[in-house]
């Protein structure tokens, strides 16, 4: 099993809670003795995971950042669906997907995973090229959502979108210049919400493949929202509609 490093209290605690058997060992800041650390140590002991006290600099060297909060875990890959067909075949009810067309900031990816988990999206889909991977920073920002929401990367996003259409999944792209706003769209059926990159938005071919384009109405002085905030607004509108229809 391939291993990776995850860090931060949320990410490590979530992994212990959801699949403790995948955690090989945990490195902790030997100088931390606060309640949060004690809770994590209790959880690790209960799961039978070895804990290795080290200094803060060693933790920073392991993950390449000082934002580790004093805890780093070496863990195997989770058994979440990583294949689109496998994922779609297992979904009960209308799928709700979030597609990210070219997100390059790991903080934005992590935040998108977090809102996708909160809204009950079945997966986040992104192209392999010209997009950030699910690295340790993204997993930390996701606060555990990287352990619960499948993140599926595809070689050819345009082909994947066509495959979703063949499964009768409605492709709803977001664009500031769309004629309709999201409150005029029907998200209650099978739907994939598409968000463009941080600066350029959706690529031309992605935009042309969409069944509908919607905008988020803005009532203040700012012209647009951060991609993770926009994802949250749109996903929770989809969830609201589905709850109202149930």
Secondary structure, DSSP 8 states (H G I E B T S, - for coil): --EEEEESHHHHHHHHHHHGGGEEEEEEETT--SHHHHHHHHHHHHHT-EEEEE-HHHHHHHHTSSTTTTEEEEEE------SHHHHHHH--SS-EEEEEES---HHHHHHHHHHHHHHT-SEEEEESTTS----HHHHHHTTTGGGTSEEEEES-HHHHHHHHHHTT-EEEEE-TT-SEEGGGS--SSSEEEEEEBTTTBS-HHHHHH-SEEEE----SS-S---HHHHHHHHHHHHHHHHHHH-
